[in-house]
């Protein structure tokens, strides 16, 4: 698994190029103040949107429901909550990169996890 670098300043929007399973992607992470939550958009190397408006929800694989989308990263994104004792966790403006870490599990790691569950 790889932690995706996030900017912990009070910026409500940032863009980062990351290599996921050998392919470069542009990730745009932004805060929706009306909903008080973070979202992520994924672009290819040419700035073409692959999928947008994915709500960052703790403790779930974020790309699972988008598997039919072509050019999606082969693995999956996961928002890890370092304080797992709070089941009602809400990802606020200042929590991303502090309490919550955005992780990427490669396709091989996902396959390994799937194999160990069965």
N, C-alpha and C positions, 0 to 999 in steps of 0.2 A: 504494500500500500504506500501511497505517496501523499504527503500533505500538500495541498495547494496553498501557495503563499497568498495571504490576504493582507490588505492594508488596514492597519488598526487605527489610523487617524480617523477623525470624524467625517471622512469623505463618504458621501452617500452613493458614489458610483466609481468604479474603477475597471480597467481592462488589463488582462494579463495574457501573454502567450505561454502556453504550456504544452509539453510533449506528453501525450497519453498513448501508450501502446505503440510508440514509434511514429506517431503522427502529430504534427503541430496543430493546435486549435487555439482560437482566441476565445477567452471567457470574459464576458461582461457581467459583472455582479453589481446589482443596484438595489437601493432601498426604496420601498414604496411607503412614503410617510402617511398616506391615507390609511393604508392597511397595517402600518407599523411592522413590516416584514421585509426580508431580503428575497430577491429573485436572481436567477442566473440565465444568461443567453449563451448559446454555443455557436460559434462561427467556424468555418473552415479557414484555410490559409489565405484565401482570396476575399475574406470578409463577407462571404455569403452565409446567411443564417441557416443553420442546420435545425436548431430548435430554440425557441425563445419562451420566456416567461415561466420558467420552472421555479416554483416556490421552494425555497430552502426550508425543508422540514426535517427536524432532528430524527435520527435513528431509523431512517428508511433509505433504501437504494433509490436514488432520485431519477435514474434514467430508465428504469424497468418498463414503465408504461409507454416509452417512446421507442422500443426496440424495432418497430417497423420502419422507422425513419432511416433513410440511407445516409451514409457518411457519419453516423453517430459514433463516438468513441466505443471501442470494443468492450471496455470494462464498464465500471459504474461509479458514480459519485455518491458519497455518503457524508452526512453532516453528523459528526461525533460530538456528543454533549459530555464534557468532562465531569459534570456534576450529575451523574445518572440517578441520583436519589430523588430528583424532582421530576415526576411523571408529567407535570403540567408545564414543562419548560416552554418558554416563548423566546424566540430569537429576536432580541431588540437591537436597536441601532448600534450600541457599543459592544455587543456580545460576540460578533463574528471575529474570529482570530484570537479571542480571549477565552471565553468559556466554550465556544463552539469552533471546531476545526473541520474544514472542508477536506475530505479525503478522496483519493481516487484509488479504487481497486482495479488492477489490471484484469484482462480477460483470463489470464492463467490463474490469478488468485481467486477469481469468481468460480472458475471451474474446480479449483481445489476445495473451496468452501462448499460448493454443491456436492462434491464427492464425499466430503466428510459428514454431511448431514444425513445422507441416505444410508 
